[in-house]
Structure formats: structure tokens, C-alpha cells
Amino acid sequence: MALWKITVKRRVNKVGLRLEEGMSVELVIPSSTNPLAQSKYFPQIRQLFENKYGINPEHYVNTGYMESEKLS
């Protein structure tokens, strides 16, 4: 199991959605491969942002707007 930190790296301010640089969530997955490179983890990442911040960054879960860091 690997623990990843997913962090917003670019500010987004669209109608009904505001992502600030530095917003982050932690994700545990059974793979050591970057979760932003695997679309099967996108729904889980979106749900974590929804739970923590009350927003759904549906179209922004990608390496253009977010970065990942393997914590363990």
C-alpha cells in the first residue's frame, strides 16, 4: 500500500468551483504508480476533495492542475 498526497498546483476560479493552490488530500492505493497517471483513481480523488472541501474538481484531476507526492 502506498500513501500519496495530491495537491492543487494552479488556482482555478470557474463558475461554481474554486480551487486554491495548496489544497490537498491524502490517498492510499495498492500501487506505487502515480495515481494522477491512472484514471481509475480519479473518482476517488474527486470524492476526497468533495469530502474535505465540499467541491468536485471533476475536470481538473490531472497533472496540469495537480501534483502528487508519495509519502510512504
N, C-alpha and C positions, 0 to 999 in steps of 0.2 A: 504494500500500500504506500502511496506517495501523497504528501501534503503539499498543495500548491496555493500560492497567493496570486489572485487575479486582481490587477489594479488598472483603473482608468488612467490613461496617459494623456488624453486630449479632452478638453472641455467640449461638451455638446449641449446646445440650448435650442431645442426644437419645440414646436407646439406640444405641450403636454409631457415633455421629457427634458430633464436637466441632469446631465452627468458632470460632476466636477472632477478635475484632475486629482488623483489621490484616493478616490473612493475605492474600497477593496473588499473582497470576500475571500474566504479560505475554502478550499475544495479538496476532499480526499477521494482519490481514484485508485484503482488497482493497477495503474500503468505508470511508468516513469516517463512516458512521452508527453510532451506539452499538450495540455487539454485544449488550448486555443488552436491547435493543429488538427483536432479531432472533432468533427461536427456532432458526434454522438453525445458530447458533454455540454453542448451549447444550451439545451433546455435546463440542465441542472445549474449552470452558471446564471442563466436568466432568473431562475427561481430563487437562487441565493441573493441576488440583488433585489428582487421583489420582497423577500422576507426581511432583509436588513434595512433597505432604504425606501421601500414602497414604490419602486419604479421597475419597469420592464425594459431593459436596453436591447430589445429584440434584434434590431438591425445593426447593433454596434458591438456585438460579441465577435470580435475578430482582432487580428494583430495590428490593424490600423488604428484602433481606438483603445485597445487594452494590451497589457503586457503580463506575462506570467513569470513567477519565480518559484522554483522548487525549494520548499522549506525543509523537507525531510523525505 
